[in-house]
Amino acid sequence: MSSTTAPMSVQRIPRRSSWGRWGVQSAALTYLTVMLIIPVIVIFQDGLKAGLTGLWHSVSLPIAWSALMLTLWTSAVMAVINAVMGTLTAYVLVRYSFPGKSLLNAIVDLPLAIPTLVTGVMLVVLYGPQSLIGSWFENQLGWRIIFAPPAIVIALLFINFPFVVRAVQPVLESLDRDSEEAAATLGAGALTIFRRVTLPAIRLPILSGALLSFARAIGEFGAIVIVAGNIPMRSQTAAVYVFGEVESANRQGASAMSIVMLTLAFTLVVFVDWLRKRRQNEAGT
């Protein structure tokens, strides 16, 4: 009796397991299709109604092109600064002990938790013309921060600060310190050890975090619409331009710029995924 019931139970388990696995996969893929793939397809279909020529015409308009270029160069400046300072912050959090370290480690994720509109308000209060810092920069140096490109860079730095820190920090924590200690016994200084031993091991996480922050910055809207002032040809970014075109009922212009932004961001995300797989392969060898 027991010999006949055991094979039956053994046969039923894989069947139930396969049905459960199929159900989970179907649910995940359906959700992914509805929430991500279909909206992307729709925006591409809408933006390409007039073909590539129509898309290029919409994007190459002086106001649209200026907004796109402003977005790209401010995002690039932010990514470079973020790569340096994010790596430095991750290094301090991993290699040093000091009072308030746990609090600082938690504060790093704060920009991801608060609304970006709140970020914009904070920066206006801090660097606006009516503030002590903002008025000093404008009166003494002639630099206008708020309602100008510097405000865009500062807002992007605040919002995207965690990306490089969280990309580099776990890699630093997992690094074997033997190579650094061996270099130190041979007389190498701290800067030489970091440049020759530590930096090569974290170069891919630094690049991944910087590119992710760049991709995130391309579509930033909430903080930018407050601190930049939405001045065409001066402080209007691509995301704010899209918002303006939607309000003006120019769906073609909004969709065309959206396609460009989506393509840039998706390309960067795919490249970052390739970098991560490369790092995993290097770690496995």
C-alpha positions as CSV (number, residue, x, y, z in Angstrom):
1,M,0.0,0.0,0.0
2,S,2.8,2.4,0.9
3,S,4.8,1.4,-2.2
4,T,1.9,2.6,-4.4
5,T,1.1,5.8,-2.7
6,A,4.6,7.1,-2.5
7,P,5.1,7.3,-6.3
8,M,1.8,9.0,-6.7
9,S,2.7,11.8,-4.3
10,V,6.1,12.1,-5.9
11,Q,4.5,12.6,-9.3
12,R,2.0,15.3,-8.0
13,I,4.7,17.5,-6.4
14,P,6.4,18.5,-9.7
15,R,3.1,19.1,-11.4
16,R,1.9,21.5,-8.7
17,S,5.3,23.1,-8.6
18,S,5.3,23.7,-12.3
19,W,1.8,25.2,-12.2
20,G,2.8,27.5,-9.3
21,R,5.9,28.6,-11.1
22,W,3.9,29.3,-14.3
23,G,1.4,31.3,-12.3
24,V,4.1,33.4,-10.6
25,Q,5.8,34.1,-13.9
26,S,2.6,35.0,-15.6
27,A,1.6,37.4,-12.9
28,A,5.0,39.1,-12.9
29,L,5.1,39.4,-16.7
30,T,1.6,40.6,-17.0
31,Y,2.2,43.3,-14.4
32,L,5.5,44.3,-16.1
33,T,3.7,44.5,-19.5
34,V,0.7,46.6,-18.2
35,M,2.8,49.0,-16.1
36,L,5.9,49.4,-18.2
37,I,5.9,48.0,-21.6
38,I,2.5,49.2,-22.9
39,P,3.0,52.8,-21.8
40,V,6.4,52.9,-23.5
41,I,4.9,51.4,-26.7
42,V,2.1,54.0,-26.6
43,I,4.4,57.0,-26.2
44,F,6.6,55.7,-29.1
45,Q,3.6,55.2,-31.3
46,D,2.3,58.6,-30.5
47,G,5.6,60.4,-31.0
48,L,6.4,58.6,-34.3
49,K,3.1,59.3,-36.0
50,A,4.8,61.8,-38.3
51,G,7.8,59.4,-38.7
52,L,11.4,60.1,-37.7
53,T,11.4,63.3,-39.7
54,G,8.5,64.7,-37.6
55,L,10.2,63.6,-34.4
56,W,13.5,65.3,-35.4
57,H,11.6,68.4,-36.4
58,S,9.9,68.6,-33.0
59,V,13.1,68.0,-31.0
60,S,15.3,70.3,-33.1
61,L,13.2,73.4,-32.5
62,P,15.4,76.0,-30.8
63,I,13.5,75.9,-27.5
64,A,13.3,72.1,-27.4
65,W,17.0,71.7,-28.4
66,S,18.1,74.2,-25.8
67,A,16.1,72.4,-23.1
68,L,17.6,69.0,-24.1
69,M,21.2,70.4,-24.1
70,L,20.7,72.0,-20.7
71,T,19.4,68.8,-19.3
72,L,22.4,66.8,-20.7
73,W,25.2,69.1,-19.6
74,T,23.7,69.8,-16.1
75,S,23.2,66.0,-15.6
76,A,26.8,65.3,-16.8
77,V,28.2,67.9,-14.4
78,M,26.2,66.4,-11.6
79,A,27.3,62.8,-12.4
80,V,31.0,63.8,-12.3
81,I,30.7,65.6,-9.0
82,N,28.5,62.8,-7.6
83,A,31.0,60.1,-8.7
84,V,33.8,61.9,-6.7
85,M,31.9,62.9,-3.6
86,G,29.8,59.7,-3.5
87,T,32.9,57.6,-3.6
88,L,34.5,59.7,-0.9
89,T,31.4,59.4,1.3
90,A,31.2,55.6,0.8
91,Y,34.9,55.3,1.7
92,V,34.5,57.3,4.9
93,L,31.4,55.3,5.9
94,V,33.2,52.0,5.4
95,R,36.7,52.7,6.5
96,Y,36.3,55.1,9.5
97,S,34.5,55.0,12.8
98,F,33.2,58.3,14.3
99,P,30.3,59.6,16.4
100,G,27.1,59.8,14.4
101,K,28.2,57.4,11.7
102,S,24.9,55.4,11.8
103,L,22.9,58.6,11.6
104,L,25.0,59.8,8.6
105,N,24.5,56.5,6.9
106,A,20.8,56.8,7.3
107,I,20.8,60.4,6.1
108,V,22.4,59.3,2.8
109,D,19.1,57.7,1.8
110,L,17.0,60.8,2.7
111,P,16.8,62.2,-0.8
112,L,15.1,59.0,-1.9
113,A,12.5,59.3,0.8
114,I,11.3,62.9,0.5
115,P,9.3,64.4,-2.4
116,T,11.4,66.2,-4.9
117,L,9.1,69.2,-4.6
118,V,10.2,69.5,-1.0
119,T,13.8,69.5,-2.2
120,G,13.0,72.4,-4.5
121,V,11.4,74.4,-1.7
122,M,14.4,73.7,0.6
123,L,16.9,75.0,-2.1
124,V,14.8,78.1,-2.8
125,V,14.8,78.9,0.9
126,L,18.5,78.3,1.2
127,Y,19.8,79.8,-2.0
128,G,17.1,82.2,-3.1
129,P,17.7,85.9,-3.6
130,Q,16.1,86.7,-0.3
131,S,18.4,84.3,1.6
132,L,21.8,85.3,3.1
133,I,23.7,82.8,1.0
134,G,21.8,83.6,-2.2
135,S,22.1,87.3,-1.9
136,W,25.8,87.1,-1.0
137,F,26.6,85.1,-4.2
138,E,24.5,87.5,-6.3
139,N,25.8,90.8,-4.8
140,Q,29.4,89.9,-4.2
141,L,30.2,87.5,-7.1
142,G,27.4,88.2,-9.5
143,W,26.3,84.6,-9.5
144,R,22.6,83.9,-9.5
145,I,21.9,80.4,-8.2
146,I,18.1,80.1,-8.1
147,F,16.3,80.4,-11.4
148,A,19.5,79.6,-13.2
149,P,21.5,76.5,-14.2
150,P,23.5,76.3,-10.9
151,A,20.2,75.6,-9.1
152,I,19.6,72.7,-11.5
153,V,22.9,71.2,-10.8
154,I,22.5,71.6,-7.0
155,A,19.0,70.0,-7.1
156,L,20.3,67.1,-9.1
157,L,23.2,66.6,-6.7
158,F,20.9,66.4,-3.8
159,I,18.4,64.1,-5.4
160,N,20.9,61.7,-6.9
161,F,23.5,61.6,-4.1
162,P,22.7,58.1,-2.8
163,F,23.2,56.3,-6.1
164,V,27.0,56.3,-6.1
165,V,27.3,55.9,-2.4
166,R,25.1,52.8,-2.3
167,A,26.8,51.3,-5.4
168,V,30.3,51.7,-4.0
169,Q,29.7,51.0,-0.3
170,P,28.9,47.2,-0.4
171,V,31.9,46.6,-2.7
172,L,34.2,48.4,-0.3
173,E,32.8,46.4,2.6
174,S,33.5,43.2,0.7
175,L,37.0,44.0,-0.4
176,D,39.9,42.0,1.0
177,R,42.2,44.3,2.9
178,D,45.3,42.1,2.5
179,S,46.4,43.8,-0.7
180,E,46.1,47.3,0.9
181,E,48.0,46.1,4.0
182,A,50.7,44.6,1.8
183,A,51.1,47.8,-0.1
184,A,51.3,49.7,3.1
185,T,54.1,47.5,4.4
186,L,56.0,48.2,1.2
187,G,55.9,51.9,2.0
188,A,53.0,53.0,-0.2
189,G,51.1,56.1,1.1
190,A,47.4,56.2,1.6
191,L,46.7,58.1,-1.6
192,T,48.9,55.6,-3.6
193,I,47.1,52.6,-2.0
194,F,43.7,54.1,-2.9
195,R,44.8,54.9,-6.5
196,R,46.6,51.7,-7.2
197,V,44.7,49.1,-5.1
198,T,41.3,50.3,-4.0
199,L,40.2,52.4,-7.0
200,P,40.6,49.6,-9.6
201,A,38.4,47.4,-7.6
202,I,35.6,49.9,-7.3
203,R,35.8,51.6,-10.7
204,L,32.9,49.7,-12.2
205,P,30.5,50.4,-9.2
206,I,31.5,54.1,-9.4
207,L,30.7,54.2,-13.1
208,S,27.4,52.3,-12.6
209,G,26.3,54.7,-9.8
210,A,27.3,57.8,-11.8
211,L,25.4,56.6,-14.9
212,L,22.3,55.7,-12.9
213,S,22.3,59.1,-11.4
214,F,22.7,60.6,-14.9
215,A,19.8,58.5,-16.2
216,R,17.7,59.6,-13.2
217,A,18.6,63.2,-13.7
218,I,17.4,63.3,-17.3
219,G,13.8,63.0,-16.2
220,E,13.8,65.0,-13.0
221,F,10.9,67.4,-12.8
222,G,9.7,68.1,-9.3
223,A,12.6,70.0,-7.9
224,I,13.7,71.5,-11.2
225,V,10.3,73.1,-11.9
226,I,10.7,75.1,-8.6
227,V,14.4,76.0,-8.6
228,A,14.9,76.6,-12.4
229,G,12.1,79.1,-13.0
230,N,11.2,77.5,-16.4
231,I,12.7,80.3,-18.4
232,P,12.9,79.1,-22.1
233,M,16.4,79.1,-23.7
234,R,17.9,79.7,-20.2
235,S,16.7,77.4,-17.4
236,Q,14.1,75.2,-19.0
237,T,15.0,71.5,-18.9
238,A,13.6,68.7,-21.1
239,A,11.2,67.4,-18.5
240,V,9.8,70.9,-17.8
241,Y,9.6,71.5,-21.6
242,V,7.5,68.3,-21.9
243,F,5.2,69.6,-19.2
244,G,4.8,72.9,-21.0
245,E,4.0,71.2,-24.3
246,V,1.3,69.1,-22.6
247,E,-0.2,72.2,-21.1
248,S,-0.1,73.8,-24.6
249,A,-1.9,70.8,-26.1
250,N,1.1,70.1,-28.3
251,R,1.1,66.3,-27.8
252,Q,3.5,65.7,-30.7
253,G,6.2,67.9,-29.2
254,A,5.7,66.4,-25.7
255,S,5.8,62.8,-27.1
256,A,8.9,63.5,-29.3
257,M,10.9,64.8,-26.4
258,S,9.7,62.0,-24.2
259,I,11.0,59.5,-26.7
260,V,14.4,61.1,-26.7
261,M,14.5,61.1,-22.9
262,L,13.3,57.5,-22.7
263,T,15.8,56.3,-25.2
264,L,18.7,58.0,-23.4
265,A,17.7,56.7,-20.0
266,F,17.0,53.2,-21.2
267,T,20.4,53.0,-23.0
268,L,22.2,54.0,-19.9
269,V,20.2,51.5,-17.8
270,V,21.1,48.7,-20.2
271,F,24.8,49.7,-20.1
272,V,24.8,49.8,-16.3
273,D,23.3,46.3,-16.3
274,W,26.1,45.1,-18.6
275,L,28.6,46.7,-16.2
276,R,27.1,44.8,-13.3
277,K,27.3,41.5,-15.1
278,R,30.9,42.3,-16.0
279,R,31.8,43.0,-12.4
280,Q,30.1,39.8,-11.3
281,N,32.2,37.9,-13.9
282,E,35.4,39.5,-12.8
283,A,34.5,38.7,-9.1
284,G,33.9,35.1,-10.1
285,T,37.2,34.6,-11.9
